[in-house]
């Protein structure tokens, strides 16, 4: 009898040991979510999983959300964030942090994709990780970036879920041709008034990216641009490369300050930023994160007319550049073409012929519409 019980015990032990589910079997669709500071991150169905009670996410995808540096080869993946490097060896399935081997299986393959524990990743790279059970969300926050408290964040998420807006259609052109956005940088100045007059004459609207330090000298022009239906975007306070990009905080302050000036004059709060000299390479991952946290959108351009470097006598070259740039974008199947212009005298001379050509070709000229945002940035970041 005793021998029979011993054999039964060994049989049960054998089944227990050798019937442990594989990683894929142990992982389930957790119906859980990940948040970074004040925003929910976008994951496909079944990407956020539970494995042995731990919430895990795709290693590389989450690293991109953190704006970590990524090095990937056939043998390993290394991400670096806040002076911490995490490496997953695809051959040995070993994980190292700053070249120190981690015994715990913090990273493991699921359906041939490396998954990492969200708590391990966050805490290793300097983030606070809180699990908000009422909204089934793991939230990563850092003291380096402003963010609301957990209680306020949970209310925000619950409210958003209860009032999900009907998706708005992306604007389209009646002619079937792409929409063209004429954008003007570096105003307001004496040429801005001329551009407003020309746009009114041709019955089209533009998008103006204003510099804060110039607004006080052109208050009436700023108000005129707004009342006539043009969109006013943010082009920093100073347009000084060293000042604007000195630190992430100075960058966001430059945008917030010019936004405040525009609001004081028009009652309008802008949500659109154009980084001086373009977002690449000057806007850092930390600056991008601040833009997202404060719900700004970032616009670069498709067509650089190079008007700023063309002499007044050669202004017709600007039209040539617009024609070639717009047609190239159209042939590339771009349905929303953003044209970069500046408030300069040579641009003023070229503007009537630019608008006339676009209209004759059947292009629809429209201003930026924050309710129908079209993503256009050199980073190809759909969240901006």
N, C-alpha and C positions, 0 to 999 in steps of 0.2 A: 504493500500500500504506500509506504513512504517513498519507495523508488518511483512509483507511478506519479506521485505528486511532484517529485523532482523533475521527471521527464516533462510533465505538463508545464511546469514553470519555465523550463528551458525552451520549450516550444513557443510559449507566449513571448519570451524575451527575444527569440530569434525573429519572430514576425514583427515585433515592435521596431527592432533595429533596422531590418532590411525593407520595411515598408514605409519608411519616412518619405513624405512627398518630396519630389524634386522642387527646385526653386520656383519653376513656373507653376507647379501645382500648389505650392504653399502660398504663392502670391494670389491675391484676389482683387477684384475691382472694389476699391475701398469706398468709392463715392465720397472722397475727401479732397480737400483743396489746399493750395499753397498761396500765401500772400507775402509780398515784399513791401515793407513799410505800409503805405496807404492804398495799395492796389492789389487786386487779385490777379494771379498769373494765369496764363492760358495754357492748358494742357489738354491733349486729346483724351477721349474716353479710354480708360484703363491704363493711362500713363502714371497716374498717382496710385500707388498700390500699398497694401499691407503685407509685409513678410515677417512672420513670427512676431507679430505685434508691433513692428516698426514701420513707420511711413517711409517709403522710398520713392525716388523720382529718377528719371534719366539723368545720369551724371553730366553729360556734355550739355544737354539742353538747359539744365538748371545753372550750370556754370555761365552760360551765355546770358541768362537773366541777371546774374550777379556782375556782369561785365568783367569776368575774370579773363586773364590771359590763358589761351589754350594752345598746347602743343600736342599734336596727334601723329603717331606713326603706326606702322603695322603691328608693333609690339606693345605699345603703351599709350596711355592718355595722361597728360599732366595739365592740371589747372593751377594757376597762381592768383591768389587774391589776398590783399592785406598782408603781404610778406609771408604767406603760408602756401606751400606747394603740396598738392595732393596728387599722387601718381597711382594709377591702376595698371598693373602689368597684365596684359591680355594673354600672355603665355603661361604665367604661373598663378594667375588669379590673386596675386598679392597686392596689398595696399600699403603705401608708405606715405608718411607725412613728414615733410622736410627731411627725407631720406631715412626716416626711422620706420622700421617695419611695424605695422599694426596687426596684432593677432586677431582682433575682432573682425568679422567679415563685414566691414563697413560698406564695401562695394562688392557687388556680385553680378553675374550675368543672368539676365532674364530675357528669354527669347533672343539671345545673342546681343542684347543691348546692356551695357554697364549701367546698373542702378546703384544709387548711393542713399544711405540714410540721411534724411533731410536734417535731422538734429545733429548728426555727426558733421555734415558739410557746413551747416550754419555756425555751430560753435567752434569748429576748427578754424574758420575764417573770420572770426570776430563778431558774429551776429548773435543777438539774443533770439532764442527760439521759444515761442509760446504755443501751446496747443489750445485753441479756443474751441472747446467741445460743443458749444451750442451752435456753432456754424461749421463744425467738422473741418477746421482749418488750422494748419501749421503756419504761424506768422513769423517771418524773420524781420528784425528791426536792428538798427544800428544807431548809436548815439551821435554818429557823425552827420546824420541826416535828420531834419525835422520830421516828426510824424505824430499822429494823434494817438491817444491812449487806446488800450485794448477794448475797453467798454464802448468808447465812442466809435471805434472801428466796427465792432459787431453790430451796433445800431445802423451804421452806414451800410453795411453789407445786407442786413435784413431788409432795410428800406429799399435798397436797389433791387433786390429780388422780388419785392412786392409790386414795384412799379417799373418793370422792364419796358422801355419804350419800343414802339414799333420801329423796326429797322427802316432807316430812310434810304431811298435810292441814291446811288451815286449819280451826280448830274450828267446829263447827256446833251449833245448838240442836236437841234432840230434837223440840221442838214445831214446828220450821220457822220460828219467829219469831227475830228477832235476839238475839244474846247481849248482855247488859248487864254492864258492868264497873263496880262501885261502887268509886270511888277516894277516898281520904281524905288530904288534905294537912295539913301543919303539926304533926303529932305527932312523937314521942309526948308526950302530956300526960295530965291527969287524965280527959279525956273519951275517950281512946283505949280505956281499960279498959271503959267503958260500951259502946262500939261493938263491942268484941270479945265482950262478953256477949250483946248483941242478935244479932249475926251467928251466934253459936253456937246461940242459941235457935231461930233460923229455919233453921239448918243450911245456911248459905251462906258463901262465902269472899269476902274483899275484897282490895284492893290498897292498901297504906299507903305513902305517900311521907314518909319521916322526915327531920327536921332534925337534923343532927349534934350541935349544941350542947345539945340537949335529951335526948339519949340517956343521958348519964351520970346524969341524975336519974330516969330511967325504964328502968333496965336490965331489970328483971323484966318490964315491959310489952313491951319489945322482944323478949325471948326468948319470951314467951307468944304474941305475934302470929305469930312464926315457927313455933313448935311446933304451933300450931293450924291451920296450913296456909294462912295468908295470905301474899301476896307482899309483900316489903319492897323498896320502891324508894328512890331517892335524890332528896332535895329540897334539897341543898346543906348546908353546915355552918352558915351564919349566917342565911340568908334575908334578908340585907342587900343591897339592890339595888346599892349602890355597890361593895361588896366583891365580890359574886359576879361582877358584870359589869365589873370594873375592867380586866382584861386577859384574853386567852384563857387564859393560864397560871393565873391565879387562879381562873377559872371551872372548869377541869378539876381543879385541886387541891381545890376545894370538894367536888366530887363524889367524887374519890378518897378524901378524908379521911373522909367520912361512910360510904363503902363499907368502909373499914378498921375503923371502929367496929362496924358491923353484923357484919362477919366475925368480929371478936374475940368477940362475944357469941353468935353463932349458928353459926359455921363456914360461913355462907352468903355467897357473893359475888354482889352484885346486878349486873344488866346494864341496868337500866331507870332512866332519868333523867326527872324532871319539873322543868323550869326554873321557878324562882320567878316568878310573874306571867305565865307562859306563854312559849313560845319566840319569839313575835313581839311586839315588834321587838327584844328584848334580846339574843337569841343571834345572834352574828355569824357570817359564813361561816367565819372561822378557828376559832371555837369548835365549829361543826358538824364541821369537819375533825378536830379533836382527839377529839371523841366517836367518830367513825368509826374513827380510828386505834386507839382503845382499846376498840373493839368494844362500845360502849354503844348502846342504843336510846333514842329520845326519844319520850315520850308527852305529848300535850296532851289535849284532850277534845272531845267532841261536844256535851255538855249542860252548860252552866254553870248550876248551881242558884242561884247568888248567895246561898248560905246564909250566907256570911261577913258580909253586910251586912243580913240580916234579923234583927230583934229577937226575943228569946226568946218574947215573947207572941204573935208572928205566925208561929210556926214552921210552921203549916199551909201557908203560902205556899211553903215549900220543896217540899212534895209537889205542889202545883199546878205549880210550875216543872218538876219531874221529869216529870210526866204530859205536859205540853205539849211539852217538849224531846224526850222519848223517842219520842212519837208522830210528831213532825215528822221525826225521824231515820229512823223506820221507813218513813214514806211516801216519803222520799227514797231508799229502797232500801239504807240502811246496815245491814249485817248484824252489825256490831260497834260497839256504842254505849258510849262511855266517858263516865261521869257524874262530874262534879267535885263533891266534897263536902269538908268540913273537919272536923277534930276540934274542934267547938264545941258548947256546950250546946244551942243551938237545933236543931242537926243531930241530936243525940242524941234529942231529943223527936220529931223527924220520921222518924227512921230506921225504926221498926217499921212505920209506915203505908206508907213507900216500898217496903220489901221485900214487904209483904203485897200491895200493888197490882201490883207487877211479877210476882209469882208467880201471882196470879189471872188476869192478862192472858196468861199463858203464856210470859213471857220467862225465859230461862235466865240465872241470875246466876253468873258465874264469876270467878275471880281471873286476873290476868295469868299466862301460861305462857310462859317464855322459849323452850321447845322448839317452841311453835306461835305464833311472834311475829306479831302483827297490827300493821301500820303505822298509826300515828295521830299525825300531827304537822301543825302549821299550815303547814309548809314543803312538804307533799306530797312529801317525800323518801322514796322506797321503800327507800333504803339505811339508813334510821333507823327 
